[in-house]
């Protein structure tokens, strides 16, 4: 699935993905309390909590 470039550099999903350094694996990942990105995917429950907030 293609992801279009955003109209603003600061909120562009393509540029954000490039800056994240993710080359393969899950796109939505946990960030630990030390600000480090984890390798595993977020659970459906975690995504639901984020959306509710």
RASULGI-V114111 format. One record per residue. N is the residue number from 1. PSI is psi in whole degrees, -180 to 180 (* if undefined). BURIAL is 1 if it has 24 or more other C-alpha atoms within 12 Angstrom, else 0. D_FIRST is the distance of its C-alpha to the first C-alpha in whole Angstrom. Layout:
[[N;PSI;BURIAL;D_FIRST] [N;PSI;BURIAL;D_FIRST]]
//
This chain:
[[1;134;0;0] [2;148;0;4] [3;121;0;7] [4;153;0;10] [5;145;0;13] [6;164;0;16] [7;-16;0;19] [8;131;0;21] [9;-39;0;21] [10;-25;0;22] [11;13;0;19] [12;121;0;16] [13;-34;0;13] [14;-46;0;12] [15;-35;0;16] [16;-41;0;17] [17;-42;0;14] [18;-41;0;16] [19;-24;0;19] [20;-26;0;19] [21;3;0;19] [22;122;0;16] [23;-25;0;15] [24;170;0;14] [25;-167;0;15] [26;146;0;14] [27;-43;0;13] [28;109;0;16] [29;158;0;19] [30;152;0;23] [31;125;0;25] [32;178;0;28] [33;-12;0;32] [34;7;0;32] [35;15;0;29] [36;134;0;27] [37;133;0;24] [38;164;0;24] [39;-24;0;22] [40;160;0;21] [41;157;0;19] [42;147;0;20] [43;164;0;21] [44;-34;0;21] [45;-38;0;24] [46;-43;0;23] [47;-43;0;20] [48;-41;0;23] [49;-41;0;25] [50;-44;0;23] [51;-40;0;22] [52;-37;0;26] [53;*;0;27]]
//
